[in-house]
Amino acid sequence: MSAADLIDAVRDDQQTELSRIGSSKTLYADTRGEMEPADFFADAAADAADRRGATGPADRDFLLYEMLADLDSTVERLGGFVGWTLVDKKIKEQHTGFFTGQADPQTASTFRSAGDDIEALREDAADLLDDACADDADWDAAEAAALDVVRAAYDDYVETLEDLGVNPKNVC
């Protein structure tokens, strides 16, 4: 196996989940239903800060960082990081599309650049995985960690939308 094979396997295995995470409902979930562009950043930032406290659900990024910290080996952490990049790239694509639709090319460009940065990070992690994985057991551990991270992000996405009264599984 190679890192490219692992990335393809995770994308194939989690195709539906990644597609849903990359839908417009992600923005709705991230902003708790507040879709006005003027308030988008302020509300999302304040909400994320509030949710990082002990009393509320974890912010998606915070949840993913916690998961990565809980992984034991280098190959698991690299695999988990690759999973995170797959999720975050989908989210950045949705943000780019949203601000393009709002005729805000500067903000859309910011998210497009951030998505490019995520792809570069994924490539770096893939290179490190190719070097770090010595056998099939390492590749299996890396793939399992990547899948776990994507599943955790998806579960958080579903839970958030359900809390908002939205069916997360209908994607147009």
C-alpha positions as CSV (number, residue, x, y, z in Angstrom):
1,M,0.0,0.0,0.0
2,S,1.0,3.6,-0.5
3,A,-0.3,6.9,1.0
4,A,-2.1,7.5,-2.3
5,D,-3.8,4.1,-2.0
6,L,-4.8,4.9,1.6
7,I,-6.3,8.3,0.5
8,D,-8.2,6.6,-2.3
9,A,-9.5,3.9,0.1
10,V,-10.7,6.4,2.7
11,R,-12.4,8.5,0.0
12,D,-14.1,5.4,-1.5
13,D,-15.1,4.0,1.9
14,Q,-16.4,7.4,3.2
15,Q,-17.7,8.8,-0.1
16,T,-21.2,9.4,1.1
17,E,-20.1,10.9,4.4
18,L,-17.6,13.2,2.7
19,S,-20.1,14.3,0.2
20,R,-22.6,15.2,2.9
21,I,-19.9,17.0,4.9
22,G,-19.2,19.0,1.8
23,S,-22.8,20.0,1.3
24,S,-24.4,23.3,2.0
25,K,-25.8,21.8,5.2
26,T,-22.3,21.9,6.6
27,L,-22.5,25.7,6.6
28,Y,-25.9,25.5,8.2
29,A,-24.6,23.2,10.9
30,D,-21.4,25.3,11.5
31,T,-23.4,28.5,11.9
32,R,-26.3,26.9,13.8
33,G,-28.7,28.0,11.0
34,E,-27.4,31.6,10.7
35,M,-26.7,31.9,7.0
36,E,-26.4,35.7,6.7
37,P,-22.8,36.4,5.3
38,A,-22.3,39.5,7.4
39,D,-22.7,37.6,10.6
40,F,-21.2,34.3,9.4
41,F,-17.7,34.7,10.8
42,A,-18.6,36.4,14.0
43,D,-21.4,34.0,14.9
44,A,-19.4,30.9,13.9
45,A,-16.3,32.1,15.9
46,A,-18.3,32.9,19.0
47,D,-20.3,29.7,18.8
48,A,-17.1,27.6,18.4
49,A,-15.5,29.4,21.4
50,D,-18.6,28.7,23.5
51,R,-18.8,25.1,22.4
52,R,-15.2,24.4,23.4
53,G,-16.2,24.8,27.0
54,A,-17.1,21.8,29.1
55,T,-20.8,22.5,29.0
56,G,-21.4,22.2,25.2
57,P,-20.7,19.8,22.3
58,A,-17.2,20.0,20.8
59,D,-16.5,22.1,17.8
60,R,-15.7,19.9,14.8
61,D,-12.1,21.0,14.5
62,F,-11.6,20.7,18.3
63,L,-13.1,17.2,18.2
64,L,-10.7,16.2,15.4
65,Y,-7.7,17.6,17.2
66,E,-8.7,15.7,20.3
67,M,-9.0,12.5,18.3
68,L,-5.5,13.0,16.8
69,A,-4.1,13.6,20.3
70,D,-5.6,10.3,21.4
71,L,-3.8,8.3,18.7
72,D,-0.8,6.4,19.9
73,S,1.6,5.9,17.1
74,T,3.1,8.1,14.4
75,V,1.4,6.2,11.6
76,E,-2.0,6.5,13.4
77,R,-1.5,10.2,13.8
78,L,-0.5,10.6,10.2
79,G,-3.4,8.6,9.1
80,G,-5.8,10.5,11.3
81,F,-4.4,13.7,10.0
82,V,-5.0,12.6,6.4
83,G,-8.6,11.9,7.4
84,W,-8.9,15.4,8.8
85,T,-7.5,16.9,5.6
86,L,-10.2,15.1,3.6
87,V,-12.9,16.5,5.8
88,D,-11.5,20.0,6.0
89,K,-11.0,20.3,2.3
90,K,-14.7,19.5,1.7
91,I,-15.6,22.2,4.2
92,K,-13.4,24.7,2.6
93,E,-14.9,23.9,-0.8
94,Q,-18.4,24.6,0.6
95,H,-17.2,27.9,2.1
96,T,-15.7,28.9,-1.2
97,G,-18.9,28.1,-3.0
98,F,-21.0,29.9,-0.5
99,F,-19.1,33.2,-0.7
100,T,-18.9,32.9,-4.5
101,G,-22.7,32.7,-4.5
102,Q,-22.8,35.7,-2.2
103,A,-20.7,37.7,-4.8
104,D,-17.9,38.0,-2.3
105,P,-14.9,37.0,-4.3
106,Q,-12.3,38.1,-1.8
107,T,-13.7,35.8,1.0
108,A,-14.2,33.0,-1.6
109,S,-10.6,33.4,-2.6
110,T,-9.5,33.2,1.1
111,F,-11.2,29.9,1.5
112,R,-9.9,28.6,-1.9
113,S,-6.4,29.4,-0.7
114,A,-7.1,27.7,2.6
115,G,-8.3,24.6,0.7
116,D,-5.0,24.7,-1.3
117,D,-3.1,24.8,2.0
118,I,-5.0,21.7,3.2
119,E,-4.1,19.8,0.1
120,A,-0.5,20.7,0.5
121,L,-0.6,19.5,4.1
122,R,-2.2,16.2,2.9
123,E,0.6,15.8,0.4
124,D,3.2,16.3,3.1
125,A,1.4,13.9,5.4
126,A,1.2,11.3,2.6
127,D,5.0,11.6,2.0
128,L,5.6,11.1,5.7
129,L,3.2,8.1,5.7
130,D,5.1,6.5,2.8
131,D,8.3,6.8,4.9
132,A,6.8,5.8,8.2
133,C,4.8,2.7,7.2
134,A,7.0,-0.3,7.3
135,D,4.4,-3.1,6.8
136,D,0.8,-3.9,6.2
137,A,0.0,-3.5,9.9
138,D,1.2,0.1,9.8
139,W,-0.9,0.8,6.7
140,D,-3.9,-0.8,8.3
141,A,-3.5,1.3,11.5
142,A,-3.1,4.5,9.4
143,E,-6.2,3.7,7.4
144,A,-8.3,2.8,10.4
145,A,-7.3,6.1,12.1
146,A,-8.2,8.1,8.9
147,L,-11.6,6.4,8.7
148,D,-12.2,7.0,12.4
149,V,-11.5,10.7,12.0
150,V,-13.9,11.0,9.0
151,R,-16.6,9.1,10.9
152,A,-16.2,11.3,13.9
153,A,-16.6,14.4,11.8
154,Y,-19.6,13.0,10.1
155,D,-21.2,11.9,13.3
156,D,-20.8,15.4,14.7
157,Y,-22.2,16.9,11.5
158,V,-25.3,14.6,11.7
159,E,-25.8,15.2,15.4
160,T,-25.6,19.0,14.9
161,L,-28.1,19.0,12.1
162,E,-30.5,16.7,13.9
163,D,-30.3,19.1,16.9
164,L,-31.3,21.9,14.5
165,G,-34.3,19.8,13.2
166,V,-32.7,19.2,9.8
167,N,-32.4,15.8,8.1
168,P,-28.7,15.5,7.4
169,K,-29.1,12.6,4.9
170,N,-31.0,14.4,2.2
171,V,-28.4,16.0,-0.1
172,C,-29.4,17.5,-3.4
